[in-house]
Amino acid sequence: MTFRLKFLLPALLSLAAMSSAFAQSSVSGINDAVSAYRAGDASAAWPVFEKAAAEGDVKSKRYLAYIIFDGNAPREAGMDFFDGTALLKEAAIAGDYTALIRLEDLRLQRLAHSPTLADMIAVERARAESGDPVAAWRLAARFETGDGVAASPADEAKWLEIAAEAETDRFPKAPEAAYRLCMLNALDGETRDPDAARRWCALAADNGHAGAAVVLKRLALLQN
């Protein structure tokens, strides 16, 4: 029995080491890292996300932020909650809507590392300037109500144009954005332009906006 144990124990230890190495190496891609993170194995997920984030992968930046906020970042990484917020900003600016939503939620919590309203507007502006209709829609709403910016029909119209020109498959609110542009150009003194109003209402109506079709008929009657 002693003879058997003498050879069995090293074999078991070797097998355990091989299993551990296999588990480590199996987390090799981003999808594997996401699965590991969701299973609670942040230590296995971190190096994969860290490498991918350094290479510019947006999703990995967001997941690194998650791990930091969970308090599971490796000590040697030397990253704190402020670094997590910075990673979320980078991901949001690069077009990660989930990161944008998480940032807004974090802002509302008013924590020491929360982004400010000015930070959120800067992210939205960067995205809108690159042609993102969602960010443009959010900015237009801010300029309509004066949320963090000075209310301005001209700026509202500027960002609505980006949202209105998007394909409806990409941005379902595009017809509504076109309709609002129609109304701004039809009624507002600062942005009044009857020709532009007709053009935007026509676009909205073509994309199924019932209200735009009604306004378009009224504009035609006024023209006659």
C-alpha positions in Angstrom: 0.0 0.0 0.0 2.9 2.4 0.9 4.5 1.6 -2.4 1.3 2.5 -4.3 0.8 5.7 -2.4 4.3 6.7 -3.1 3.6 6.7 -6.8 0.0 7.7 -6.7 0.5 11.0 -4.8 2.9 12.6 -7.3 0.6 11.6 -10.1 -2.4 13.2 -8.4 -0.4 16.4 -7.8 0.7 16.4 -11.4 -2.8 16.0 -12.6 -4.1 18.8 -10.4 -1.4 21.1 -11.7 -2.3 20.2 -15.3 -6.0 20.9 -14.6 -5.1 24.2 -13.1 -3.0 25.2 -16.1 -5.7 24.1 -18.5 -8.3 26.2 -16.6 -6.0 29.2 -16.8 -5.2 28.7 -20.5 -8.8 28.0 -21.4 -9.7 31.7 -20.7 -7.9 32.9 -23.9 -10.5 35.0 -25.7 -12.8 37.9 -24.8 -15.9 35.7 -24.8 -14.2 33.3 -22.5 -13.1 36.2 -20.2 -16.7 37.4 -20.1 -17.9 33.9 -19.1 -15.2 33.8 -16.4 -16.2 37.2 -15.1 -19.9 36.2 -14.9 -18.9 33.0 -13.2 -17.1 35.1 -10.5 -13.6 34.3 -11.7 -12.3 37.9 -12.1 -8.6 36.8 -11.7 -8.8 34.6 -14.8 -10.7 37.3 -16.8 -8.6 40.3 -15.9 -5.4 39.5 -17.9 -7.4 38.8 -21.0 -9.4 42.0 -20.7 -6.2 43.9 -19.8 -4.4 42.8 -23.0 -7.4 43.3 -25.2 -8.1 46.8 -23.8 -4.4 47.8 -24.4 -5.0 46.8 -28.0 -8.1 49.1 -28.1 -10.9 46.6 -27.5 -13.8 48.7 -26.2 -15.8 45.9 -24.6 -12.7 44.9 -22.6 -12.3 48.4 -21.2 -15.9 48.2 -19.9 -15.3 44.9 -18.2 -12.1 46.0 -16.6 -14.2 48.9 -15.1 -16.7 46.3 -13.8 -13.9 44.3 -12.1 -12.5 47.5 -10.6 -15.9 48.6 -9.3 -16.4 45.1 -7.9 -13.2 45.5 -5.9 -11.6 42.6 -7.6 -8.8 44.3 -9.6 -5.4 42.7 -9.0 -3.5 44.8 -6.4 -0.4 44.9 -8.7 -2.6 46.7 -11.3 -2.7 49.7 -9.0 -6.1 50.8 -10.3 -8.9 52.5 -8.3 -12.5 53.6 -8.9 -11.4 56.7 -10.7 -9.5 54.6 -13.2 -12.7 52.5 -13.6 -14.7 55.7 -14.4 -12.0 56.7 -16.9 -12.2 53.3 -18.6 -16.0 53.6 -18.9 -15.6 57.1 -20.4 -13.1 55.7 -23.0 -15.5 52.9 -23.9 -18.5 55.3 -24.1 -16.7 57.7 -26.4 -15.7 54.7 -28.6 -19.4 53.9 -29.0 -20.2 51.4 -26.2 -23.8 52.3 -25.3 -23.8 50.0 -22.2 -20.8 51.9 -20.9 -22.7 55.2 -21.6 -25.7 53.9 -19.6 -23.5 52.7 -16.8 -21.8 56.1 -16.7 -25.1 57.9 -16.4 -26.2 55.6 -13.6 -22.9 56.3 -11.9 -23.4 60.0 -12.3 -26.8 59.9 -10.6 -25.2 58.1 -7.6 -23.1 61.2 -6.9 -20.1 59.2 -5.6 -16.6 60.6 -5.3 -15.6 58.9 -8.6 -18.9 59.6 -10.4 -18.7 61.5 -13.7 -20.1 65.0 -13.7 -22.9 66.3 -16.0 -20.2 68.1 -17.9 -18.4 64.8 -18.4 -21.5 63.2 -19.8 -22.1 66.1 -22.2 -18.5 65.9 -23.4 -18.9 62.1 -24.1 -22.2 62.7 -25.9 -20.7 65.6 -27.9 -17.8 63.5 -29.0 -20.1 60.7 -30.1 -22.5 63.0 -31.8 -19.7 64.7 -33.7 -18.7 61.3 -35.1 -22.3 60.8 -36.3 -23.8 58.8 -33.5 -27.6 59.4 -33.7 -28.3 58.3 -30.1 -25.8 60.8 -28.6 -27.1 63.5 -31.0 -30.6 62.8 -29.8 -29.6 63.1 -26.2 -27.8 66.4 -26.9 -30.7 67.8 -28.8 -32.9 67.1 -25.7 -30.4 68.9 -23.5 -30.4 72.0 -25.7 -34.2 71.9 -25.8 -34.6 71.9 -22.0 -31.3 73.6 -20.9 -30.1 70.4 -19.1 -26.5 71.2 -18.4 -26.2 73.7 -21.3 -27.8 76.9 -22.3 -31.1 76.2 -24.1 -30.7 76.9 -27.8 -33.1 76.0 -30.6 -30.2 76.4 -33.1 -28.1 73.9 -31.3 -31.1 71.6 -30.8 -31.6 71.7 -34.5 -27.9 71.0 -35.2 -28.0 67.7 -33.2 -31.5 66.7 -34.4 -30.2 66.8 -38.0 -27.7 64.0 -37.2 -30.5 61.9 -35.5 -33.0 62.6 -38.3 -30.7 61.5 -41.1 -29.9 58.1 -39.5 -31.4 55.0 -41.0 -34.5 53.9 -39.0 -33.1 50.4 -38.6 -30.2 51.9 -36.8 -32.1 54.6 -34.9 -35.9 54.1 -34.7 -36.5 57.6 -33.4 -35.1 59.2 -36.6 -38.7 60.0 -37.9 -39.4 61.8 -34.6 -36.2 63.7 -34.9 -37.1 64.8 -38.4 -40.6 65.8 -37.2 -39.1 68.0 -34.4 -36.9 69.6 -37.0 -39.9 70.3 -39.1 -41.7 72.0 -36.2 -38.6 74.0 -35.2 -38.2 75.3 -38.8 -41.9 76.0 -39.1 -42.5 77.8 -35.8 -39.4 78.9 -34.0 -38.2 82.5 -34.8 -34.5 81.7 -34.4 -34.6 78.6 -36.7 -37.6 79.5 -38.9 -37.2 78.2 -42.4 -40.4 77.1 -44.2 -38.5 75.2 -47.0 -36.5 73.3 -44.4 -39.7 72.6 -42.5 -41.3 71.0 -45.5 -38.2 69.0 -46.3 -38.0 67.6 -42.8 -41.7 66.9 -42.5 -41.5 65.1 -45.8 -38.7 62.9 -44.6 -40.6 62.2 -41.3 -43.8 61.3 -43.2 -41.9 59.1 -45.6 -40.6 57.1 -42.6 -44.1 56.7 -41.2 -44.6 59.7 -38.9 -48.4 60.4 -38.9 -48.1 63.9 -37.4 -45.6 64.9 -40.0 -48.0 64.0 -42.8 -50.7 66.2 -41.2 -48.3 69.2 -40.8 -47.1 68.7 -44.4 -50.6 69.1 -45.7 -51.1 72.3 -43.6 -47.8 73.7 -44.9 -49.0 73.0 -48.5 -52.3 74.9 -47.8 -50.4 77.9 -46.4 -48.2 77.9 -49.4 -51.2 78.0 -51.7 
